[in-house]
Amino acid sequence: MSGARKPAKAITAAGGVVWRMRDGAPEILVVHRPRYDDWSLPKGKSLPYETRLMTAVREVGEETGARVAVQQRVCTVTYSVDEARKKVTYWSMRYLGGEFAPSDEVDEIAWLRIGRAHSRMTYPVDRAVLEDFDTSPVADSVILLVRHAKAGRRVEWEGDDDLRPLDDNGIEQAGALASLLAVFAPTRIYSANRVRCVQTVQPLAERLDLDVQVEPAFADEAYDERDGGTATTLLALAKPGQVSVVCSQGYTIPSLIERVGPGIRSSDTKKGAWWVLTVVDGDVIAADPYDPP
């Protein structure tokens, strides 16, 4: 149609609010880009078929050399760049270590307290991200609550349902989950006493050289029988500094989310989908859903 306005090109990107504790307060990692002579948070464009989460970890590593443990999703911001609309999602990332090497893209980094980092930012959008980060307490612990991957149809399995294994699609999902969940730097892995649940987190356990600890409390029938005991077992994992992965089933997970998750609109959890639970002082302050791979 003559004179019709072309839709703005969409650019998907992701980055991180990388932090470390110094003298009881967080410091934020900010970067200087010589091409633009600006100060910003590390971020970059997604590659084809790359999730925004993996983009964020990759870009932070490439720009700053930092090794990180992802925590909760902070926010998504949208703004115009030339004739395009750029959407950037940021995650909170606890700094684990690493070595910065100056490059043409980033020639300088700085660790600053939040107030100074806010002042250093060149663009209002970066300051808004820091404000969102600053409004939430730093997590004491993180729990990754995962529904087991695809395991075929129950009616087509002739054996004991506890022994029903992952199908080919589920095996592929489990491999993809290992990469996604690993960026949170899990310290412990738990599974309901179902073969398909154990198999879902086994690739992650092998990748991290951890054992899968079988916990019957996370099975569906245990949730019905324990009347809140499953939630108690889950929250007992939230020890300071610990990141726990829990693989469970399609009834237990939505029930747990509705019980412990604040302000959740939908607890629906497909096979291979997962939640990031942010725990502060024993309470879940955020429950963030992620689609299955």
Secondary structure, DSSP 8 states (H G I E B T S, - for coil): -TT-----EEEEEEEEEEEEEETTEEEEEEEEETTTTEEE--EEE--TT--HHHHHHHHHHHHH-EEEEEEEEEEEEEEEETTEEEEEEEEEEEEEEE-----SS--EEEEEEHHHHHHH-SSHHHHHHHHHHHHS---SEEEEEEE------GGG--S-GGG----HHHHHHHHHHHHHHHTT--SEEEE-S-HHHHHHHHHHHHHHT--EEE-GGGSHHHHHHHTTHHHHHHHTT--TT-EEEEEE-TTHHHHHHHHH-TT-S-----TT-EEEEEEETTEEEEEEEE---
